[in-house]
Amino acid sequence: PLASLNAVGSVTANTDLLASEVSVITTQEDESRQAKADAIDDYFASKGPPLSGYGMKFVEEAEENDIDWRLLPAIAMIETTGGKFACKSAKAPNNNFGWHSCKSGFSSVEASIEYISKTLGGNNDNVLHYHSEMTTEQILKKYNPDSIIPGYSKQVMKIMDSIEVFRKDNTA
């Protein structure tokens, strides 16, 4: 049965073509990621809050935790006007999201983005009431229920839409 293998001949892949296709895909992903980061930074720059410049961190953490890339920046705008009115307590440094009702803080802004993205994405084993199957609206209603602040989720989603306007390309 193995004698017929010689009839097949050699099979080779065009590695140059494969490398080129992978490069194109990677470049498109990088461009999309950069466009999202720029949209966040441009949105914040238009409003003047301190979180301008963290766009790429927001995008990277959103991708890693499978949440909408606009979610955390929009929450930050609602909760602290993008860090202008961040939690003031000494116990809550670098808390630009009103996280834990300003009762806890983070070692850096980057650490806060990482932790909250991980939590909202359902990837924090210490916070079990968020899970990976939740929609953005479900996450928002858990983060700050509309029963406590009527229309909270709609307000955040409206800002998410505003951030989208700043994106310079139409890739997802």
N, C-alpha and C positions, 0 to 999 in steps of 0.2 A: 503493500500500500504506500510506502514512503517513496518508492521509485518514481512515482509520478510528480513528485515535488520538483524535480529537475526541469520539468516541462514548464513550470510557472515562471522560471527565470528570476532575476533578482528584482526585489521591490525596494525602491528607495523613495524617500520623501524629499521634496524640494524644500530644504531647510531655510533657504534664503526667502522664499515666498512665505513660509510660515512665520519667520521672524518679522517680515515686513507687515503681515496682517496683525500680529500681536502688537507691534509697535503702533500701528494705526489705532487699534482699539485702546491701548494704553494712553495714547495722546488724546483721544476723544474723551476718555474718562477724566484725564487730568484737566482738560479744558473745561469740561462741565463742572468739575469740582471747583476750579478757580473762578468760574463765572458765578457760582453760588456764593463762594467766599466773598467775592467782590460785591455782590448784591447786598450781603449782610453789612459789610463795611461801608458801602455807599449809603445804605439806609441809615445806619447809625451816624455816619458823618453828616447826613442831612438834618439830623435831630440834635447833634452835639453831645451824646452821652459818652462816658469813658470806655464803653465796650467796643468802640470802633477799633479795628485792628485785630480782633479775635475771630474774624470771619472763618478763616481756614480751620481753626480749632473747633468751632461749632460744626462745620461741615464734616470734618474727620470723625468726630465723636458721634454725630448723627448717623453716619454711614456704618460705623462700627457697631452701633447699638440698634440699628434698624428703626430709627425714628425720623420724622420729617425734619429736614435740615433747617427749617424756619422756626421750629417749635420753641427751642430755648431762647433764641433772640427775641421772639415775640413775648414770651413769658417775662423776660427781663424788662421789656418795655412797659408791660402792664404793672409789674410788681415794683420796679425801682426806677422807671424811666431810663432804662438801659444802664443802670449803675449810678445815675446822678444822685439818687436818693437811696443808696445801698443801705443795708442793715447797719445801724450805728452802734449796736452793742459790741463791747469788747469781746464777747463770747462768739460773735458772728462776723469775723473778718472775711473779706472777699465773698460775701454773700450778696450777689446782685439779683437773686431770684426769689427773695422772700422765703427761702427754703426753711422748713421746720419752724415757721413763724418767727424767723430771725433769732432762734434760740441756739443755733449752731452755725459754725463757719468753716472755712477751708484755708489751707495753707497758701493757696494762690487762686487767681481767677481761673487758670487752666485746670486746677484740681476741682474747682466747683463745676466747671463744664463737664469734666470727665465723670464725676460722681453722679450728677443729676441726670446726664444722658444715660449712663449705665442703669440708673434706677428706673427712669421712665421707660426705658427699653425693656424692662423686665429682667435685667441681667445682674441685679444686686440681690444676692441670697439673704441679705439682712433686712430687705424691705420687700415683703411678699405680696403686697396689695397691688403692685403693678406687674403685668405679665406681657410676654411678647405678642400675644394675640390681640392686644387692645388697639383700637383705632385711636387716631389723634384726639378726636372728640372725647372718647372714653378716658384717655389719659388726662385730659384737661378737667373733666368732671370729677376725677379722683383727686387731682392736684389741688383744685379749689372749687368745690361743688357750687353749682348755680344756686343751691338753696342758701348758701352763705353769702355769695356775691352774685346776685341775679345777672345773668347774661355774660358771666366771666368767659366761658368757652367761646362765645361768639365774638367777644372783644379781642381775644387772643387770635382767633382765626382771621379776623379782619386785618390785624397787623401782619399776620403771615401773608395774606394776600398783598399787602402793601410792600412787603419785602420782595415778593416775587416780581413786582413791577420793575425793580432795580436790576433784575437779571438781564444780561445783555445777549443771551442766546436762548433758544427755545428747547434745549435738550432737557431731558428729565434727570 
